Amino acid sequence: MTDVPTGLLFDDAMTLLQGIAAQHRLEAETLALGRCHGRVLAQDIDASLALPPFDNSAMDGFAFRHADLAGTETQLRLAGEQFAGPANDVAPGPGECMRITTGAPMPPGTDTVAIKENCRVENGVVVVPDTRAAANVRHAGEDVRVGDRVLQAGTVLTATRVSLAASLGLASLRVARKPTVAVFTTGDELVEPGMALAPGQIYDSNRELLMGLLRADGLEPTAWPRLPDDPKQVEIALRDAGCAFDLIVTAGGVSAGEKDHLPGVLAQFGSTHFWKVKMKPGMPLLFGTLDQARVLALPGNPVSVLATYLTFGRALIDGLQGRSEPRPTWRAQLAAPLEKAHPRREFLRGRLFGGSNGVLHVEADAATGSHRLRAAAEANALVVVPEGPQRYAAGEVVEVIPL
């Protein structure tokens, strides 16, 4: 692996990963609107009709010509009704009005609506108070005009965006295919939860961590059996997955120890794009390709899994789907001083909370060991501390990644 980039700065490794993900962007598929929620849009959407498509009432009340009003109150003859639904094409004449409901098309010639509760009906005559012109009317195209670009490729289809597509009459959309993901955990020391532990063994927590993170991001990962510390078995399992999945995510076996076989297997049977990133935790991160799959091999300590997935894992998944919409990052004031002496970018577990003054605060956890899963379980954010020695006073603003 002498030609493999190693020990990259965080930003350099991220740029390399994003470039490779863009080169292997997944194809698009057409799905019914109801299956598009949470997917990445693969087409631009231009409005083919206006929203609203016609002038309509914003309130239950009475529609009339504003020019017919005279003084504080005006008596108008009730000429008919227009409910939400098909227009009845009844056109009230001068001095007349129409009963109307919310969302109903404005009758021909009318331009104003008086609210029902503000009017009186007496023997077929409606007493209408003085009302400003065009009151309570939604005009055609005031939200969307024909030809407007309303949704862009690369954005995530939230419930409101899918609803907007539905309002334009679209029954299906082109979206990026979700990557298929194979998840592996590695190590002879791992035991399935519920089984008895022998001396030197630990329960496999990383599988549930990865499966949960991937599912929370809308994917449907497949958990493979645990990989033992045997290079041949690692090779067979990874090569099988590489032929069938878009993405392989592993945890453990990626450093430089005698039992860390993943780097060698990837170097022999695939290609390695980079190995080791100047970040804490997560430095042994490895990124490569094996057959049709991109391989993201994460370190084995659980907090390293969390930090590398939230940064590089999500960036890879987003890049494969062509997502252009950035993930949210926030800024918060430190609740206590913070100091870092080492040169790597660091991701600290933290608790994010709102102050009584409406300002967002974050408290970094004192537990910095990458094996300390309890601190991660109690955290709701990662505090991002840039490269190089850093010293922050309480109240200074830092970047945080919400969990």
Secondary structure, DSSP 4 states (H G I P E B T S, - for coil): -TTS-EEE-HHHHHHHHHHHHHHTPPPEEEEEGGG-TTPBB-S-EE-SS-BSSS-EESSSEEEE-GGG--SSEEEEEEEEEE-SSS-------TTEEEEE-TTPBPPTT--EEEEGGG-EEETTEEEEE---TTTTEEPTTSSB-TT-EEE-TT-B--HHHHHHHHHTT--EEEEEPPPPEEEEEB-TTEE-TTSPPPTT-EE--HHHHHHHHHHHTT---EEPPPBPS-HHHHHHHHHHHHHH-SEEEEES--SSSTT--HHHHHHHHSEEEEEEESEES-TT-EEEEETTEEEEEE-SSHHHHHHHIIIIIHHHHHHHTT--SPPP-EEEEESS-EEE-SSSEEEEEEEEEE-TTS-EEEEE-S---TT-HHHHHH-SEEEEE-SS-EEE-TT-EEEEEE-
